[in-house]
């Protein structure tokens, strides 16, 4: 069954001096402030589209990797995934770098890296972001 998740943003003012609030409608987890300076300079307690993409990508990738490892008979005990989304003003998002460290009994590092590469390729968020260069570092803990 298909699902749809919803968030909305209310923005006031122009790009450089305005600000907005992102509301997570589907989950009800709250609201987060967003502004141009939080995107292009320092976060200062506010989020950005890139941080939201990083959250989506790190969680989706972790789910895909966990599923792939379990299907191969080596379910992970723990995966820690970080996504770094780089934004260059005037250019846009220039790359995403995933870093994952896993605790996976019964698997060697080469097999873990191969599973991570497969997850990177098949994770729905990676597929949605296919126009962006996505790199990966993977290792066992």
C-alpha positions, 0 to 999 in steps of 0.5 A, a space after each residue: 500500500 502506498 503512503 504519503 507523508 506531508 510537511 509544510 512551510 510558511 515563509 515570510 519575507 524575502 530570501 535573504 532576510 525572511 524566515 520560515 517554519 517547517 511543520 511536520 504534519 504527518 508525524 506531528 513531531 513539531 515545527 522547526 525554524 528555517 532561514 537563508 542564513 541557517 542554510 548558507 552560513 551557520 545553523 544557529 539553532 535552525 534547520 535547512 532543506 539540506 539538513 532535512 535531506 540528510 535526515 531522510 537519506 541517513 534513515 532511508 539508507 540505514 533501513 535499506 542496509 539493515 534489510 539487505 543484511 538481514 536478507 543475506 542472513 547477517 542482520 546487523 546489531 547496530 548501524 550508525 549512518 551519517 549523511 553530509 549534504 553539501 550546499 553551495 549558494 548559487 550552485 545548489 546541492 553539490 553532493 551527498 556523502 554517506 558514512 556508515 559504521 556497522 556491527 554485523 556478526 558473521 560478516 567481513 568488511 568486504 561483504 559489509 562494504 558491498 552491502 552498503 554500496 547496494 543499499 546506497 544504490 537501491 535506497 528510495 531516497 538515493 534513487 530520488 536524489 539520483 541527479 546528485 553525486 552520492 559517495 559512501 564510506 562504509 566499515 565495520 565497527 
